[in-house]
Amino acid sequence: MVNIGKKIKEYRLKAGKTQADLAHSIGCYPQTISYWENGRPVYTHELDSIANGLGVTVNELLELPGVVTVEVEMDLRKVSTNDLLQEIRRRTIR
């Protein structure tokens, strides 16, 4: 399972950004970045802005190979990243 907080920190450091830099670029507080990097939930509706702020794709951030298209019957604004990843992996044929 991908630790999204570790990936955010990894890509943030690769980009040479502080938590404050990333927070400013995506419109949140630096404490929010710290929360995410320390294991607090990241929700699916936040992934696109986080990835854009880091200069990567959502697939790279989640360590998903290529383009993944899955029909998921859930309100994505209320789904944690880990729950979404589990659902994608459950439905993806390898």
N, C-alpha and C positions, 0 to 999 in steps of 0.2 A: 504494500500500500504506500502511496506517495505521501510523504509528510509535506503538505503544502507550505507550512510555515518555513521549513528548512529551504524549500525551493525558492520562496520569495526572498529570503535572506541571501541565498547563493547568487541569484540573478541580480539582486540589488547591489551586492558587493562587486560583482563582475562589471556592473555598469558604473561603478565608482560613485554611487549615490548614498547619501545618508538617509536615515528614516524620515527626516524632515523634508529632504528633497523629493522622495517618492510620495510622501503624503501631500505635499504641495501640488505635485503633477497630477494626482488623481482626485484631489479634493476631499481629503480626510485629515484627521489629526495624526501627528506622529505617534501618539500612544496607540492608535489603531494598528499601525504597522508593527509596533512592538508586540501587541496582543497576538496578532497573526503569527509573527515569527516565534512566539513562545507557546504555540499550540492551540490558541483559541480558534473557534470555527471561522472559516471563510465561506461565505455563501455564494452560490452560483452567479447571482446577479452582479457580484463584485469582480468576478474573474476577468472579464474583458478589460475593465479599466486598469486592474492591477497589471495584467500582461502588457497592455499598451504603455503603461508607465515604466515598465521594465524593459521595453523594446523587444519583447518576445511574443510568441503566439500562446494562446491558451493551451494548445496541444503540447508545446514545449514545457510550459509551466506544470502541466499535469503528467508529463512524461507519456503522452499518448502518441503512438506512431501514426503518422499521416493524418488523414481526415477521418473522423469518426462521426457517423450520423446514426442517431438512435432516436426512435420515437419513445418518449418517456411521458407517461400520464401522471404528472405531478406538477404542482405549482412551483416553478423553479426559483421563485423569490424566497421560498421558505425551505429550501432543501440545502443541506450542508454539502460541501464539496465532496467529502468522503462518501456520503450516501449516493450522490450522483455517480461517482467513480465506481462504486460497487454495482450500481444498476447498469452502467455501461459495460463493465466487465462481464456481468452476468448474461447480458444479451449479445455480446460480441463473440462470434465464432472465430477461433484462432486456427 
